[in-house]
Amino acid sequence: MDIRQIRHFVAVAEELHFGRAAERLGMTQPPLSQSIQALEADLGLTLFERTRRSVTLTPVGHEWLPHARRVLEEATELPRVARRLSRGEIGRVRLSFISFVSYSFLPKLVRRFKERFPEVELVLNEATSDVQIAELLDGALDAGIIIAPPRGALHSPLRYRPVETDRLVVAVPEEWVISGRVVPRGGKLDFNALRDLPVILFPRHSAPVLHDLVTRYYAERDAAPVPGQQAVQMQTIINLVSSGLGIAFVPSTMRRLIRPGVAYFRLAEQQPEIEIGFAWRGTGASAALRHLADIIDEMFPVQ
């Protein structure tokens, strides 16, 4: 069975006359009759009752007609769908992101994309950078907003462009400030105020860049973080801080997450920086994904 046979069936079903159906299709009657016979043979069903004077649909043929019409309508639409897909007007983009960008540029990016391409499905998923990179490599993801890996560490099939940088601040249990356990000076905290406090840290396998940035900050001052609870998601880390389990070094954008019991402070010394970037597969990018990349280029022009 092919689309040509379905088209023949619909013509005969609507005309209920082989001669008129053949004329409508621009063919002669014998090939049309043979096509319908072959279709019925393929299906193992009788679609038409034929007499010398009339042609009628069998009950199965009558029930099958709307399904056949729908197939023809969809087939007619296929070229237009292909053209719209090629222009990125429809389709789907699977985008993952590290949690804290939902407090910075992600909402604006999503809004701008949906305003321009309302019929493209943008599938959003929060994930750590290591998970995103693995999913990009196996094709389960189209693009990711990640913490920049060390230079040269990103696998060759993937492409990357920086988006923005952020500085780490310290999230501290507010009660520790009130009780005097932590004493800020001029709205900042110097390292000596933090040296002996437990640190809620990211597991290295999930966030190696952030983990190493914090441990390096301590190592440069001849110290090491006092181990505290580990957690992966930024919101969870902030909640643990609010419960008084320790301090945490987090991107400054997390200050927009107002959580009772948490105070944020800048570091008195030089603040460690992280780079956030956009990663995608270098080949096979859809037009819709290219549109998303273009919007990122507009929002964050390369200097």
Secondary structure, DSSP 8 states (H G I E B T S, - for coil): --HHHHHHHHHHHHH--HHHHHHHHTS-HHHHHHHHHHHHHHHTS--EEE-SS-EEE-HHHHHHHHHHHHHHHHHHHHHHHHHHHHHTSSEEEEEEE-GGGGGTTHHHHHHHHHHH-TTEEEEEEE--HHHHHHHHHHTS-SEEEEE--STT-S-TTEEEEEEEEEEEEEEEEHHHHHHTSS--BTTEE-GGGTTTSEEEE--TTT-HHHHHHHHHHHHTTT---EEEEE-SSHHHHHHHHHTTS-BEEEEGGGGGS--TTEEEEEESS---EEEEEEEEESSS--HHHHHHHHHHHHHS---
